Amino acid sequence: MSVAPTRRRRDPVRVLGWWLRWAVVPALIGVFVSGNLDVRSLPLFGDERITAVLLSDGQAYFGHLDESGENGWLVLRDVYYLQDAKGAPTNLAVALAKRGDEAHEPADGMRINRDRVLAIEQVGPAAPVMQAIGAERQIVHASPALISLNRMTIGAASTLTAQRVAAEHDVQRGYMAAVDQLTKLNELVLPVTKAEAASITEKAVGDLRTVRRNALAALGTTLGFSATDAQTYAGATEAVLANQTFANESGVLLAPDLNGIVNRATELYGQVGDTYAKQLTQPKTASPSPSPAPSPSPRP
């Protein structure tokens, strides 16, 4: 006759301890953490994390922050920064530049002394800085790494379209400002005749149009158009812009490559304006009368 083995009764205190250790306590910690931690800030989750590092001198840098460096230093990679843009036709006081184009061509990240740091903040996904960076990456055909703890975001087609339109308006604003300056000069008492002033101004406006056409063609080329398509795009865009001023339009922070085209056009507008302003405002100097040539002495 076999006897059934007796089932060992588990200690209820041990069972309760097991549940507390491996189920209840982790669940409570999870609830607490989920309420106080943004999962998007963790590696491999959510959107790209661009960090703004604000320095005590007022400068701001944006990029991928690496705090694992030596004590006293932060390392920022894929760096962009703000530069002065007062007087530019963008209707903004600052412009975005990509670090790496300087004379020393930095290529290994930027080391920042912690003592100079005023604040460190995350850039929002819809912020103008993030939009401009995303558009720049699309322009240069950047490719995100397949595996990355902070995978870069490429701007959407709609973002690049908004950037293109903003750059077109900036080019037109610069053109209209240069034409307006010539118009104001013609209202002064000039040392040239009205006919001469009209002729000089007509030539000046023609040169300004050439600068505008070339800037728009450069935009097309930068956006990936062929040389022929870029010229077609420039001509069609000129017709759309016509005599619009966009004076009260809100500024858009441009991708660095697009901003460079606007800056170059602004520089050329200024050169053309200065050249023709001199012709309008400087009196012509009378050419000296040729001295009569002495008659040859008769030979003896």
Buried (B, 14 or more C-beta within 10 A) or exposed (E): EEEEEEEEEEEEEEEEEEEEEEEEEEEEEEEEEEEEEEEEEEEEEEEBBBBBBBBEEEEBBBBBBBEEEEEEEBBBEBBBBBEEBEEBBBBBEBBBBBBBEEEEEEEEBBBBEEEEBEEBEBBEBEBBBBBBBBBBBBBEEBEEEEEEEBBBBBBEEEBBEBBBEBBBBBBBBBBBBBBEBBEEBEEEEBEBEEEBBEEBBEBBBEBBBEBBBBBBBBBBBBBEBEEEBBBBBBEEBBEEBEEEBBEEEEBBBBBBBBBBBBBBBBEBBBEBBEEBBEBBEEEEEEEEEEEEEEEEEEEE
